[in-house]
Amino acid sequence: MATGESLRPLAFAFRISQSYITRIIQLVLKSLSLRLPGILLKPPSKEDLIQIARDFWEKWNFPNCVGSIDGKHIRIFCPGKSGSLFFNYKDYFSIVLLAIVDANCKFIYVDIGSYGKEGDSGIFSKSSLYKLIKQGKYFPPNAKLPSSNQTLPYVHVGDEAFRLETHMMRPYTRGEARKDYEKTIFNYRLSRARRTAENSFGLLSQVFRVFYSPIALKSATTDHLVLSACCLHNLLRSRYIENTFNYYYNFDCSETEPSQNMIGLARAGGYANFEGFLVRDEFKKFFNSEEGAVP
């Protein structure tokens, strides 16, 4: 996972047969994917979501945001007898990693293994998390915006590929933003919060170089690999945040985030509902008010 080596060079390097290395990898990844999520990728409670919203406001200037959502293609070799199910719009075979990320670039929720031909909006709409949201069991109650008496729901932020809903904010179209400067401000603030997901995918592939080349494993093993990598990423981010806090406290210097390294999905959003338009407009008004403006 760390080097991205194929199995044949590993067999030569460690003098172990390729078939036995394959067996080792399958067993270890399956064990990691079963044991690590309960420790490093636990479902957040409503108190956790409120704390995530505070972090988004303090670091990225977007209030009532409990996660940045995005989908990325993980390049693979074509599975046998799969036809064009895994063939994506970038002309290669892949599975989709749909992730929700907090303000510190840690994964909150992941959906792994969808076909490469699918869009992230459709994947999210059939996920287990979306069912909880529709049942009203996921988001905390509506809360007031900072330094304001206006109450708005907690939301996720995504790109144009997602459907605009009460709890899902997407940017205004480019045509709308050109005509209205307030909408441009909203798009800027949303992009500041949304880039945490892009940063997370960049950090993930920077540490686990296996994502830089097609993965030559069975589909089930690939799913275990991606889930294990996401859990280990959270472990490394927690350690990094702890060290960075001590570093800032002692030396008062700054750090920069690496750029993205994975290919984004096609921008093909679904329908929007009326409540989503109202919530987005209220956020836009807040960002352009004295209470919500930033330098």
C-alpha positions in Angstrom: 0.0 0.0 0.0 2.8 2.4 0.8 5.0 1.8 -2.2 2.5 0.7 -4.8 4.7 -2.2 -5.9 3.1 -4.9 -7.9 3.2 -8.5 -6.6 5.9 -9.8 -8.9 8.7 -7.4 -7.7 7.6 -8.2 -4.1 8.0 -11.9 -4.8 11.5 -11.4 -6.0 12.4 -8.9 -3.2 11.2 -11.2 -0.3 11.8 -14.6 -2.0 8.2 -15.5 -1.4 6.0 -16.9 -4.2 3.6 -14.5 -5.8 0.6 -16.7 -5.0 1.5 -16.8 -1.3 2.0 -13.0 -1.2 -1.5 -12.6 -2.7 -2.9 -14.8 0.1 -1.0 -12.7 2.7 -2.4 -9.5 1.3 -6.0 -10.8 1.2 -5.9 -12.0 4.8 -4.2 -8.8 6.2 -6.5 -6.4 4.3 -9.6 -8.3 5.3 -8.6 -8.3 9.0 -7.7 -4.6 8.9 -11.0 -3.6 7.2 -13.0 -5.6 9.8 -11.2 -4.3 12.9 -10.1 -0.7 12.1 -13.4 1.0 11.2 -14.9 0.5 14.7 -11.9 2.4 16.1 -10.8 4.9 13.5 -14.0 5.4 11.4 -16.8 5.3 13.9 -20.2 6.8 12.9 -20.3 10.4 14.4 -22.8 11.2 17.1 -24.8 14.5 17.0 -22.4 16.0 19.5 -19.5 15.1 17.2 -21.3 16.7 14.2 -21.7 19.9 16.2 -18.0 20.0 17.0 -17.2 19.4 13.3 -19.5 22.4 12.4 -17.5 24.5 14.9 -14.2 23.5 13.2 -15.6 24.3 9.7 -16.6 27.8 10.9 -13.2 28.5 12.6 -11.0 27.1 9.9 -13.0 27.5 6.7 -15.6 30.2 7.5 -18.6 28.1 6.7 -21.2 27.8 9.5 -23.4 24.8 10.2 -21.3 22.6 7.9 -20.9 19.0 9.2 -18.8 17.6 6.3 -17.5 18.0 2.8 -18.6 15.3 0.3 -16.9 14.2 -2.9 -16.3 11.1 -5.0 -13.1 9.9 -6.6 -12.2 7.1 -9.0 -9.8 4.4 -7.8 -8.1 3.0 -10.9 -8.2 -0.8 -11.2 -7.7 -3.5 -13.8 -10.9 -4.7 -15.5 -12.6 -7.4 -13.4 -13.5 -10.6 -15.3 -16.9 -10.7 -17.0 -17.8 -7.2 -15.8 -18.4 -5.7 -19.2 -18.5 -1.9 -19.1 -19.7 -1.6 -15.5 -16.4 -0.3 -14.2 -15.5 1.8 -17.2 -15.7 5.5 -16.4 -15.9 8.7 -18.5 -12.1 9.1 -18.3 -11.7 5.9 -20.4 -10.3 3.6 -17.7 -11.7 1.1 -15.3 -12.3 2.1 -11.7 -14.4 1.8 -8.5 -15.7 4.9 -6.8 -14.7 6.1 -3.3 -17.5 8.4 -2.0 -16.3 10.2 1.2 -17.5 12.8 3.7 -14.6 14.6 5.3 -14.4 16.9 8.4 -12.5 20.2 8.7 -9.2 18.4 9.5 -9.3 16.3 6.4 -10.3 13.1 8.3 -12.9 10.8 6.8 -16.3 10.7 8.6 -18.1 8.4 6.2 -17.0 6.3 3.2 -18.9 4.4 0.5 -16.6 2.1 -1.4 -17.0 -0.2 -4.4 -19.6 1.4 -6.6 -19.2 0.9 -10.3 -17.0 3.4 -12.2 -19.8 4.3 -14.6 -21.9 5.7 -11.8 -22.1 9.3 -10.6 -21.5 10.4 -7.1 -25.0 11.9 -6.7 -26.6 8.5 -7.5 -24.1 6.7 -5.3 -25.0 9.0 -2.3 -28.7 8.7 -2.9 -28.5 4.9 -2.5 -26.1 4.9 0.5 -27.0 3.9 4.1 -26.2 7.5 5.3 -28.8 9.0 2.9 -31.5 6.7 4.3 -30.7 8.0 7.8 -30.8 11.6 6.6 -34.2 11.0 5.0 -35.5 9.5 8.3 -34.3 12.5 10.2 -31.9 10.5 12.4 -28.5 12.0 11.4 -28.3 15.8 11.6 -28.6 17.7 14.8 -31.5 20.2 15.2 -31.3 23.4 13.4 -28.9 26.0 15.0 -28.3 29.7 14.9 -25.5 31.1 12.7 -22.5 32.7 14.5 -23.2 36.3 15.7 -26.7 36.1 14.3 -30.2 35.2 15.4 -31.0 33.4 12.2 -31.5 29.6 12.4 -30.5 27.3 9.6 -30.1 23.5 9.3 -26.8 21.7 9.4 -25.5 20.8 5.9 -23.0 19.0 3.8 -21.1 20.9 1.1 -20.5 19.4 -2.4 -19.8 20.3 -6.0 -22.1 20.6 -9.0 -22.5 16.8 -9.2 -24.8 16.7 -6.2 -28.4 17.5 -5.9 -29.4 20.7 -4.0 -31.4 19.8 -0.9 -32.1 21.1 2.5 -29.0 19.4 4.0 -26.9 19.5 0.8 -25.3 22.7 -0.5 -23.9 23.0 -4.0 -22.5 26.1 -5.7 -24.5 28.4 -8.0 -24.0 27.9 -11.7 -21.3 30.0 -13.4 -23.8 31.9 -15.3 -25.7 32.9 -12.1 -22.4 33.8 -10.3 -21.3 36.1 -13.1 -24.5 38.1 -12.9 -24.7 38.3 -9.1 -21.6 39.2 -7.0 -23.3 37.9 -3.8 -23.6 34.5 -5.4 -19.9 34.6 -6.3 -19.1 35.2 -2.6 -21.2 32.2 -1.7 -19.4 30.0 -4.2 -16.1 31.2 -2.9 -17.0 30.3 0.7 -18.5 27.0 -0.2 -15.3 26.1 -2.2 -13.2 27.0 0.8 -15.1 24.4 2.9 -15.4 21.8 0.1 -11.7 21.6 -0.7 -11.0 19.6 2.5 -12.4 16.6 0.6 -10.0 17.3 -2.3 -7.1 17.6 0.2 -8.0 14.4 1.9 -7.8 12.4 -1.4 -4.5 14.1 -2.2 -3.1 13.2 1.2 -4.4 9.6 0.9 -2.7 9.0 -2.4 0.5 10.8 -1.3 1.0 8.4 1.6 -0.4 5.2 0.0 1.3 5.2 -3.4 -0.8 2.1 -4.5 -3.4 4.7 -5.7 -1.0 6.1 -8.3 -1.3 3.0 -10.6 -4.1 0.5 -11.4 -4.7 -1.9 -8.6 -4.3 -5.6 -9.7 -6.4 -7.2 -7.0 -9.9 -8.8 -6.9 -12.8 -6.4 -6.4 -13.5 -7.6 -2.8 -9.8 -7.2 -1.9 -9.6 -3.8 -3.5 -12.6 -2.7 -1.3 -10.8 -3.9 1.8 -7.6 -2.1 0.7 -9.4 1.3 0.2 -11.3 1.0 3.5 -8.0 0.1 5.4 -6.3 3.0 3.7 -9.0 5.4 4.8 -8.8 4.2 8.4 -5.0 4.4 8.5 -5.3 7.9 7.0 -7.5 9.0 9.9 -4.9 7.6 12.3 -2.1 9.5 10.6 -4.1 12.7 10.5 -4.9 12.5 14.2 -1.2 12.2 14.9 -0.3 15.0 12.5 -2.9 17.3 14.0 -1.6 16.6 17.5 2.0 17.3 16.4 1.0 20.4 14.4 -0.8 21.8 17.4 2.3 21.4 19.6 4.5 22.9 16.8 2.3 25.9 16.4 2.1 26.4 20.2 5.9 26.4 20.5 7.1 28.0 17.3 4.1 29.8 15.7 4.7 28.8 12.1 2.5 27.7 9.3 1.9 24.5 7.3 0.6 24.1 3.7 -1.6 21.3 2.5 -0.6 19.1 -0.5 -2.7 19.4 -3.7 -5.1 16.8 -5.1 -3.9 13.8 -7.0 -7.0 11.8 -8.0 -9.3 12.4 -10.9 -12.7 13.9 -10.1 -16.1 12.5 -11.2 -18.1 14.1 -14.0 -20.2 17.1 -13.0 -23.7 15.7 -13.5 -26.0 16.7 -10.7 -29.6 15.5 -10.2 -32.7 17.5 -9.5 -32.9 20.1 -6.7 -35.8 20.6 -4.3 -37.4 23.9 -3.2 -36.2 23.8 0.4 -32.6 23.6 -0.8 -32.8 26.8 -2.8 -34.2 28.6 0.3 -31.4 27.3 2.6 -28.7 28.2 0.0 -30.1 31.7 -0.4 -30.0 32.2 3.4 -26.4 31.2 3.6 -25.6 33.6 0.7 -27.3 36.5 2.6 -25.3 35.6 5.8 -22.0 35.5 3.9 -22.7 39.0 2.5 -23.8 40.5 5.8 -21.6 42.2 8.4 -21.9 39.2 10.8 -20.8 36.6 8.2 -18.3 38.5 6.1 -14.6 37.8 6.2 -11.7 40.1 5.1 
